[in-house]
Amino acid sequence: MTSTNVKELLKGNLLLQEVTVNGWVKTFRSNRFIALNDGSTINNIQCVVDFESLEEGILKQINTGAALRIIGTLVESQGKGQNVEIQVKEIIVHGGADPETYPIQPKRHSLEFLREKAHLRIRTNTFSAVMRVRSALSFAIHQYFQQNGFYNFHAPIITGSDAEGAGEMFRVTALSDKKPPLTDAGEVDYKEDFFGKETNLTVSGQLEAETYAMALGKVYTFGPTFRAENSNTSRHLAEFWMIEPEMAFYDLDANMDLAEDFIKNVIAYILENCQDDLHFLEKRLLDEEKSKPQTDRSPMPLIEKLKFVTDNSFKRVSYTEAIDILRNSKPNKKKKFQYLIDEWGADLQSEHERFLVEKHFKCPVILFDYPAKIKAFYMRLNEDGKTVRAMDILFPGIGEIVGGSQREERLDVLKEKMAALGIPEEELWWYLDLRKFGSAVHSGFGLGFERLVLFATGMGNIRDVIPFPRTPQNAEF
C-alpha cells in the first residue's frame, strides 16, 4: 500500500482523504494520542485512536520507539499545536519497543549519554535535525560545484604521501602483526607489503586533485580523510569529510572570490530549505544558554549568525595587518588572550581569529599572505621571500573554517622548499611533473565538512555532527 510521509501530510493537501503513514512512536498519551514521526521533518503528526476499537494486544505494543503503520482519515485538528491530524482506522505494528529497555525516552538526554547510543540517537529531535541539515549541506555543495563547471574527482583513500607534512597518519598494511618481514637492518620491510611500499590513509586529496585540475580545469573532492592525532577536543575527529576544490588558472584573488561565493551559497541553501530544523536548533541553543553565566552566552542566535555570513561581504586582511591589530588590541595589552601576540610570525589561535571577526571587523574575515614558515610546502612563495599566497576564512564562534592557497607552480622554487623541509623528491616525483609539463597558476582550498555542519547547526562538539564519530579510544558502531 502506498504511504505518504509526515512532511507531506502536514501540508494539509490530502484533507478528508484516507492516508497511510509509517513511522516511529514519539509519545502515546492517554491511550488515545500517538505522536508519530518518520524522519522527514522535525514535526510529528498526531494520530487519534479510539482505544476501545483496538485489540488489547496491539494497544500494549504502542510504546515510545515502536514502528507502526497507521491508516486513517486526515482531518483538521481539534486541539492545539497542529493544523491536521489522523483519525485512525487501523494500526499495524511493524516492530515494538520494550519500554523498560528502550533508551531514547521522551525526556532530555545528555549529549554524552547519546554518544554512547549513537545507533539510536538519530531518533531524537536534536540529532534528526542536525543530520537533515548535514544532508542538505552535502546536496548544496555538490549542486554549487556542478552548476559552476566543476567535475567531481574521487581522490584515493590509500596513499603513500603525506600532503600536510604532519606525519599523523594511519598506516595501511597487510603484513603480519606478529612476524612482519624485516630488512637486514631489522626494520619492517614494506617492500614485502601489499603495495610494495609504506602506505597510509589519506589526510587530504589535494595533491591528487591538482593533477586533475591541470587537465580538466576545475575539480573538487568530497570524501573521507583521516588524522591519527591523539586529540580529545571538541573540534577534532580521527575520521572526517573534506571538500577540496582545485582550479587551474586561478590566482589567490580568484580563489578567495570563489570560496566566499561558495560558502555563502551553501549556507543560503539551508536557510531557505531547512527552516523548521534551524528554528528548532536555535531554540535548543537559546534554552541551553539560559543556564550559563551571562558572560558565556553566545553573542548571536543561530539563524542571525548564519545570515551574518550570507549578508556581509568578507573583509580581506593581510596577516601582517591582522598581527598589528591583535598586538595593539585591548585583550592583548591587558593579557586577556591565552596566547599573547608579541611578534610577527605567530600562529594565530581561535581566540585571535574570533576577536578579528566578532569584535574588530564585525563581519567574516579572509586573512591572506601568511608567513611561509607556518604554512605548507606547496603554497606559492611571495616576492618578499617571507610570506606565501595562503588564505584562511574566519567565522564567528568557530574561527577558521576554510584554508587555501595559490599553489607553487614554479619547479625550481618548489624543489627548494621541499629540500629545506627534507621532503624527498622521489616521493612526489609525479607532483613535480605537473611543474615540468604545462605548468600554470592554480589554486584551491579545503573545507572540513563537519566544521561547516558544526557552524550551521550551533552544536558545541564535532562528535555530534557526524553519524558515528571516530576519536581516540573510540571506534564503536
N, C-alpha and C positions, 0 to 999 in steps of 0.2 A: 504493500500500500504506500502511495506517495505521501511523504510528510513535508511539513513546512517548518523552517527554523524559527526560533523565537524572535529574532530580529525582524523578520518579515511580518510575523503575526502582530507584533506591537505597533506596526504602522496602521493597522485597522482596516486595511483594504479588503479583507475577507469577512467583514462583519456579517453576522447572521448565517454564515456558511459552516458546514461541517468541516472540521480540520483535524489533522493528525500531527502530533508533535512528539519527538523523542528527546529525552534529556535526563538530568540527574536532579534529585530532590535536594533543594537547599534547606527548606523547612517544611514541616507539616503541622499545622495548628488546628487545635480543636477538632481533630479527626475530620476536618472539612476543607481546609485551605492548604493547597500544595503550592509552594513556590518552586517553579521548575526552571532550570537553566541548561542550555545546550552548548554554551561556549561561544555562540555567535554574537553576543552582546553582554555588556556588564549587567544589563537589566534582566530580571526574572519575569516570567509570565505566571499570573495567578490562575490556578485551576481549582474550581469549586466543585466538590463532590458531595453527593447525597450518601453519607456513610451507611445509611440503613439499606441502601440498594447494593452495597459492596459485600462480597463474600468475606467472612471473617479472616480467612487465610490470606487474602490479598491485603486487607487492612493492616495486618501485623507486619507485612513486608515493606510498607511505605514508611521508611525511615530516612533521615538525612544521609545522602550518598547513594541511595538506591537508584537504579536506572529504570526508567519507565517509558512506556508508550501510552499516550493519552489520546483518546478520540472524543471529540465533543463539539459543541457549537460555540463559535466566537461571538461574544456579546459585549455590549457596553458594560463597564464595571459599575457595580452599585456602591463600591467602597472607595476609600481614598488611596492615593498612591499609584494608581494605574488607570488608564483610559479604557482598556479592554481586558477581558478575562475569558476563560473557557468554562462553559458549563459541561461538566464531564459526563459522558455516556458510558465509556468503557476504559478500563485500565489494564494494561498488560505489563507485568513485572519482568523486565529483561534480567535483572540481577539485583538481589537485595544487598543491604549493608548492615552488618551487625552493629546496633547502636552502642554496644558495650565495648567494642574494639575499634570501631571506625574513628581515626584520629582527627579528622577535619570536621569538627563540630561547629554549629553556628554561634561562635564566640570569637573573641580576639585571641589570636595565637601570636607568640613572638616570632620574629623572623628567624631567630636562631633555632627554635623548635621546628619551623617549617623547612629549614635546610636539611634537617635530619629525615624529613619526609618528602624529599624532592620529587618522588614519583607521584605524590598526591597533592602537593602544594598548588599545582596549577588549578585545582578546583576552588581555591579561594578567590575572592573578588580581586584582591591585590595582584596576585600573580597572573590571573587570566587577563587583567587589564594590561599589565606590563608586557605580556607575550603577544597580545594583539597589536600593541604599539610597535613592538620589535618586528613583527611580521610586516606591518605597514611601512616601516622604515626600510626594511630589506627590499620591498617592492619598489619604493620610491627611488632607491639608489640605482637599481637596475634600470628603471624607467628613465631616469635622468641621463645616464650614460648612453643608453640605446638611442634616445632621442637627440643626442648631441654628437653622433658619429663615432662613438667608441665601440670597440669589439671586446667582448668578454674573453679573457685569457685565463686558462686554468694552470696556475703555477704548480710545479712539483711540490709534494709534501715531504718527500725524502730527498735530501740534498747533501752535497759534500762541501758546501761553502757556508760561511757564517757572515751573512750580509751586514750585520750590525757590529761585528767585531767584539762582542761582549763575551763570547765563549760559553754562555749559559744555555747549552743545547742538550736535548735528549738524544742519546745515542741510539741508533738503529743497528741491530746486529742479529745474525743467525748463528753465531758461534756458541759453543757450549759455555755455560757459565761456570762449569766445574773444571773442565780441562781444555781451555782455548789453546789453539796453536800458538807457539812462541817463536820469536826470531832468535838469532844467535845471541842477541843482547838481552834476552829474557823478557822482551816486551811482547804484547799481544800482536800477532801477525795478521793484520787486517787484509793482506793480500789473499788470505785464505777465506775471507768472509764472503757473503753472498754477492756483494757488489765489487769485491776486489779492492776496496778501499774503505777508510773510515767514513761513515755516513751518519746523518742526524735528521731529526725532524726540523722542518724549516722554521726560521724566525721571521722570514719575510719573503715575499715573492717578487720584490722589487727588481733585483738584478736580472732575473729571467724575463720579467715584464719589459725591461729596457730593450732586450733583444727583439721582441715582437713589435714594440713601438717603432723601432728603426726600420720596419718594413711595412707595417700596417698603419702607421701614423699615430693613432690614438687607441690605447688598450686600457683595460682595467682588470684587476683581480678582485675576487671577493671569496676568500677562503680561510681555512683554519691555519693558525700559526701557533708556535709553542715556545715557551721560555722556561728553562729549568732554574728559575730564580727563586731561591728559598725565602719567599716573602709572604707574610700573612696579613698584609694590609688590606684595607677595604678597596684598594684600587688595582690589585694585582690578581691575575689568573695565570695558571700554567698553560691553559689551552684557551684561545680566544680567536675571534674572527677579525680579519683585516680587509679594508678596501684600499687598493693601491692603484690609482691611475698613473699611466706614463704617457707622455706626449712628445712626439718629435716636433722640432722647430718651435718649441715653447721656451721663452726665457723666463726669468723669475717673475717679472711683472705679469705675464700671461698666466703663469702658474697660480699666482695669488688671485687674479681675476676669476679663474676657473674655480678655485677652492671656495671662494666666498659665494659665488653664484650657486655652486653645488650644494653647499651646506644650508644656505637659505631656502633653496628649493625643496630639499627633503624635509626640513622642519615645517615649511609651509604646508606640505602634503599632509602631515599628521594633524596639524592644526585644523585642517579642513575635514579630514576623514576619520579622526579618532576623538571627536569632541566628547562623547559620553565617558570614554575611558580617561581622558585627560582631566575632565572635571572631577571624576571620582578620585584620581590620584592626587589632584590638587587639594581636595577636601581632606584626604587622608593625611597629607603632609601638614596642612594647617592644624588639624586636630593633634597631630604628633608634636608640633612645635609649641602648642599651648602649655605643655607640661615642662618646657625648657625654660631656663633663666632668660630674661629679656635680651641680654647681650648675645645669646647664642642663636637667636632667631634668624631665619633666612630673610634677607632684605627684599626678596621678590617672590610672590606666589608663582606657581609653576607656569601657568599659561602666560603671565606677564613676562616671565623670564624667556620663554620661547619667542614671544613677539619682540622682545628686546633684541634678539638675534635677527629676526626677519625684517624688522622695521628700521634698523640702523645701518648706516654704512660702516664698514670695518675701518678703524683707524690704523694706518700703516706707519710704523715707528721703527727706526733702526735700533739695533741692540745698544749701540753707543748712546743714543739719546735716552733710551729706557734706563740705562745704568745711571746716567746723570739725574734723571727724575727720582729714581729709587734712592740714590745716595743722599739726595737732599730732602727726602720725604720725612714727615714727622715721625712715622713708625720707626724709620731707620735711625734718626737722630736721637729719639727717645728710647732706643733699644727695645722696641716692641716686636720687631721681627725676630723670629727664632734664628734665622740666618742673616746676619748683618751684611750689608753691601759696603765693602771697603774700597774695592778697586775694580777696574775694567778686567774682564776675563772670567768673572764669577759665573757659575752655572746657576741660572735662576730657578728658584723653587716655586711651588704652588702659591705660597703666600705673597710672593713678589708679583706673580702673574695676575692673581686676583686683585691685588691693590691697583695695578695699572688699569684693569678692566672696570672694576666696581667703584673705585674711589677717585682715580685721577681722570681718566678719559670718559668714563661712564658710557662705554659702548664696547663691542667686541674689538679686539686689537690683533693686528698681524705684526709680529716682530720679525725683522729680517737683518741679514748681514751679521751673522754670529761669529765669534772668534773661532778660527779653524781648529784650535786645539780641543774644543769641547764638542765638535761635530764629526760626522763620519767621513771616511776617506774619499767617498765618491762625490762629495759636494764640490761645486766649482769654486776654485780659489779666485778671490778678487785681486785687482791690480795692486792693492796695498800689501799683499802677501801675508796679511794677518787675519783677514775675515773671509768667510765663504758665503756663497749665494744661497743661504738657508732661510727658511721662514717657518714660523710657528703661529698657529691661530689660537688665541686665548679667549675663553668664555667665562661668564660669571659663574661662580660657585664651583668650578671644576679646574680652572686653569687651562693648560694646554690640551687641545682636543685634536688638532691636526699638526703634523710635522712634514715638511717637504723641502725641496731644494731644486735649483738648477743643477743638473749633473755635470761632472767634469768631462768635457768632450775632447780635451787635448791629451793625446797619448803620452807625451813627454812629462807633462805635469802630473798625470795620474800615476805614472811609473814612479816618479819621485816621491809622491805621497805614500804609495804602497811600500816603497823601500824604507821610508822613515818610520813607518809603523810596523815593519817586519812582516808584511803580508807577501808571501811568495808569489811571484808572477805565474809560476806553473799551475797554481791552484785556480787562478782566474784568467787563464790564457784566452778563453772564449770571450770574456768580458773585455779584455784588452783588444781583441779582434774588432769589436764594434768601433774602436777609435782608429783602426787601421783602414777599414773598408767603408767609405761613405759616412764618416763621422759628421755629426751636425749638433747644433744646440738642441738640448732636450731637457725636460723637467718632469717632475712628478711629486706626489705627496702620499702620505699614509694616514688613514683614519681608523683607529681602533673602534670596531663596531659596538662593542659592549660599553665603551666610554660614551659613545653617542646615545645609546639606549639609556644609560645612567642619567645623562643630562636631560633627555627628553621625558623621562618618567619621574624624575625627582627622587629616585631611590638613593639610599645612602651607601649601599655596599654593592660592589660589582658582582658579587656572588648571587645577587638576587635579580639579575637581568639576563642570565644565561640559564638554559634549562637544567643542565647538570654541571655545576662548577667543578673544575679540577684545580686543586690547590695543594700545597704541601701536606702530606699525610691524608689526602682525601681523594680517592678515585672510586667512590661508591656509586652504584647505579649504572 
